[in-house]
Amino acid sequence: MKPDKFNSITHTNYWKYLEKSPYSNSFSSKIKKILKKIINTLFLKNFDLSVVKKSSMHRKEQRSYSKNFDILSIRNEQIANYFLEFGSGFGINFDKIKLLKNIDRYDEIFRKTIIKDLNGGMGYNNGLFLYILICHFQPKKILESGVWKGYSTSLIDDATSEESRIFCFDINLGFREYFSKKAFYYENELSLVNDIDFRNIDFAFFDDHVSIYDRLKFCLNNKIEVIVVDDDVSLTQVHSDGWPSIPTASMVFNYNKIPKKFSWIRNGIPAEADITGLKVDDICKFYRYIRFPQIAKYTGYQDTSFTSLLIKQ
């Protein structure tokens, strides 16, 4: 793996863009990013302003929501019932009273977050289920790779006990807006760290656009029993992600059914992947693969990133 801190991406040997990458290190792009950071940090921060891309705006979930208590109660009841049924199908026995409490708490966190713009994150729906899972499993030691602005860290922080600890990894921690007192931060690629014992990790969350196959091998070697992976695109969805986590969990658990070499176009730029020779049997034997539930019909918000749960068989 080759981390590129400046562009906040990690290169692997599984896939590549065939022409100029949209994350190129051109001199002009570096100057623009540096100038934007200087202007935002030194001049605009005190006025609660910042320079952003023209296309940047708050997510729909941040701009549009119900304020009616009765409507929210009906919605939360529907979501709780759905989660109960969904979880029971995989041996996860949620408690309805706790579900209702945690759904309501998640909504409060989302509305009051200090992170102004949640673009680039998981979205409301997947964030909710992640929060529900952490509340249910109550892990003591959590691994998070891919911190970005810190929204998922804030969910982990709120859902866990005071004695819990979060080990947060990102090759560029400069975008953080939320800082957890429970967290130990490492500005490094996870696979390059050798001085931490990961065998005591209870729960791992990966939102780092790095090969999920390699992450699952890492978790298998360290006997991590509960894993959530974001940006888990399938073969037919790979073109939707600017920096896909190939090979994804979807590709691993469908490995015998899919082509091992494939190509696609992303915003006019061709790309290709070669995932031949993967050894997936040990992963598929140890973990059960569960795609996150789709709850747009209850929340009114689009199900955005493709997220999956893996739990020990």
Steps between C-alpha positions, in 0.01 A plus 500: 500500500618851416337776709461841337444735794458812286200354314385283795503181290691171509616321184491120471596254228144376444379782274599826332383787284629461144522873437572796726351430842242747631722505809812605310784678678528784248677813618191716445275269701749503789516881497118526500467266797773675695353846434152383599631360827693819580201725424258284699731455800655845533236737367148355484483266799437785749203616292349150483558496123697277264588460135337187353452347159221653297309171507533460877192537716355345811347157456128477444464333840644813663273738310165317500338323795179468700458692825167340595535275805208275406632443148848422631351256752320315222816496289717374787248225578514384138880504494522312831260229379696464178833473683351238734392286205820560306724415795310184595568362153873507580491404867531858628242541776433871536288633787213718377502742793874557455455530125243778539722680749808470278318606182382813678849565638658456156266757352603744774871438428446551129313827546747643752828385348778760497598381151347755267510306175456122509563448129745219441370301798265202536173689496213495749371146434824302522622717786186407691554127461868531589400682819238232580758224453756663727235562766402132476847341505652749749862448392778607734774537239405631158711536189404775255689548173391803301422787737428786254322773702427274796127439471520122533742550789235711671246218460740242643584740784136555596397133467774355721581510870749738659767231530482414129789601276503583129811448288460742209714474187516735203786592269388864528341615826490863393126497421377414850232717654399260777758379752423216740655479846473122472704489181865437425577657162757363256584684181615193313383217278374223726698223331826688557464511880684225689504617862131445588343170609172481306395163639290664771287703257127426544361697206657633179362769270660566161412806292838560339463399132773239541470136383233346721646158420826604666309648795308174547824300492634734767187449714513124450863486613412702810175310571283815487145367516283799399581717196320775311631598156379810317522557122447128444415529131408191302633424153202678340543806725875555475468791255309701763803542727791731420746287697345154548615263776582221256481212571188582703320267741229453238765377256656272763172329591398462134851421377416176319216668307670810364768580239844556648600768247264787423498863389277806532472873432489755782413855392649432159821344634557127427611265777571131529541240774656157534401299809623157391657273755311613811478250785151559631398165651631576848317835508171349379530216751568725801258788426134534416437774244201735550415800284368796700120539499344750261279742697431782252128417505492588871736798520433664164876522442679321220703192592843624390826314559502120487577372848525146635532317831714193556466295814666177611309189387 
